[in-house]
Amino acid sequence: MPFDCRQTGQARSGLNNADVAQTLKQLHHQASGRDALVFARALPAIIAGKFTGRSTFEAAEPYLAKAFIPVSEEFGRFMYLTALSRGSKNIVEFGSSYGISSIYLAAAARETGGFFTGTEKDSAKAAVALENLDAAGLSRWSDIREGDALESLAPLEGPVDFLFLDGWKDLYIPVLKLLEPKFAPGAIVFADNIHSFRKTLKPFVDYISDTSGDYETTILDIGSGVSFSVWRKAH
């Protein structure tokens, strides 16, 4: 009997699901247009920043309140596949913005029978992120906690087996340390913008790269730099 390579219903529940694929396509297109305008307005500050040693993102930061600054489709799919391959059931994101990365992670949570919890300090962005998750058909497997992540994530129950850090850079270490006691052995930690915020994130990179510490870490040249860490400590 020849092998039937048509997609099954289960396969279509991942990123190939019509609602997920269409929502991501629309959001990536919308983000591209809006962020181009944001960086055009920030261009004078970016140029000035070159003379003061500031990165592009650091110089543009005051202009980014309404920007998407999303993960790329490549990185979103990579996180989705990583969470899926590990069978991650408790997936957490610090800094959800308008929810593009949230859709990739919530899609993985649906596949594993788990749950995705995002965080967003900006109430308007949090509301839109929830709308986007609903448009993608993922509301049942996801939530966005509005407000200070150090407060909203404090009651979160473990074990956490997947964490994505993409909020304010000076909070990467505090959020990470808040969740470490709740990590499952082998928990995965991704952190974005490692290269674009090189100076600001140096203490974070030093912490997760310390060979005497509890992480195995590599830095990936994806987008503006991504750290990929595995929690090695057994509770």
Sequence and secondary structure as in RCSB ss.txt:
>XXXX:A:sequence
MPFDCRQTGQARSGLNNADVAQTLKQLHHQASGRDALVFARALPAIIAGKFTGRSTFEAAEPYLAKAFIPVSEEF
GRFMYLTALSRGSKNIVEFGSSYGISSIYLAAAARETGGFFTGTEKDSAKAAVALENLDAAGLSRWSDIREGDAL
ESLAPLEGPVDFLFLDGWKDLYIPVLKLLEPKFAPGAIVFADNIHSFRKTLKPFVDYISDTSGDYETTILDIGSG
VSFSVWRKAH
>XXXX:A:secstr
     S  TTGGGTTTSHHHHHHHHHHHHHHHHHHHHHHHHHHHHHHHHHTTT  HHHHHGGG TT      HHH
HHHHHHHHHHHT  EEEEE  TTSHHHHHHHHHHHHHT EEEEEESSHHHHHHHHHHHHHTT GGGEEEEES HH
HHSTT  S EEEEEE S GGGHHHHHHHHGGGEEEEEEEEEE TTTTTTTTHHHHHHHH TTSSEEEEEE STT 
EEEEEE    
